[in-house]
């Protein structure tokens, strides 16, 4: 258990890319971290608890939050970062695409957040942050991705709804809406095309997103915000 009232952040999809960057960013902030993903390796850092689990499995969210409370005694922040993105013409999405995107993007968020909130309310405060995609607000004709928007758009709506529901109870709820970030998810060969989807002409870096999350973490008057970190995509084309 965290002996000196150290704050605790739970990060989903934590093994690589933005998730791994978030683990490092919250540690730098002095938080203990509960890091989860399907194949996450144990950490040598005593203030990082790793929990293996598929966020699409209804039991995972509860198990991750329970493990964090058992080890550190509290949960202050939840970053719902686990998610995936499938771009294809709408009529080519399969039943399997639909089930997996709904299970991960919506189901993982729903269950993990539902189990984290009572701990935050008991402490008198907390913060929930979703990682979505700029394509929710500004679809792009060169990258059909309606199923990703269906799920990530639901997260953005829920972010605002929860921010209002908990506004008087000390829990803030925000989202970061990225452009396309250089992570292992995107093959090097696609970088030229992906860079061109941003008005600034380049992809984002992992630090661009982690810096935005940490800004929200330290912004007590900001809740219900969808912070676009997207090289201008949300502004126009």
C-alpha positions, 0 to 999 in steps of 0.5 A: 500500500502506498504509505505516503498518500501517493496518488495512483493512476491506472493506465489501460493499453499500457505496454507500448506506444501512447500507453507506455508513454503515459506510464512514464509520464505519471511516474515522473509526476510522482504517481504510482501506476497500475499498468494493464494490457494483454501481454504486459511484462512485470515491471522492476519499479515497485511503484508500477503494478502490471496486470495482464488482461484483455480489456475486452473481457468483461472481468478485466476492468474489475480485476485491474481496479481491485489489484490497484486498490489492494496494492496501493490503497487508492485510485486517483486517475484512470486513463482509458487508453486501450483501444483500436482503430480499423479503417475500411469502407463501412460495408466491408466491416465484418461482424468480428470488427464490430464485436472487437471494436465495441468490446475494447473501445466501449466495453473496456471503457465502460467497465473499468470506469464503472469500477474506478469511480466508487474509489474516486468518490470515496476519496472525494476526487479523481480524474478519468481521461479517454484517448479518442481520435480526431476523426470523430469530429472531422471525418476524412474522405481519404480514410473511411473509419465510421466504425472507429467513429461509432465507438470513439465518438461514444467515448467523447459523448460519455466524457461530457455526460460523466463530467456533468454527472460528477461535476459537484463531486470532485471527479473530472472527466476529460478526453484527448483527441489525437491525430495520427501518432507515430506508434508501433500501430502504424507501419513505417511505409504508411507514414507518408500518407498518414502525415498528409492527413494533417494540415501541419503535414506530419504525424504526432509524437507520443509526447504530444499526447502524454503532455496533453494528458498531464496538462489535463491532470493538472487543470482543476478547472477543466472538465468535460473537455475534448482536447484536440492534439491533432496537427490541425485536423479538427480545425479543417482541411 
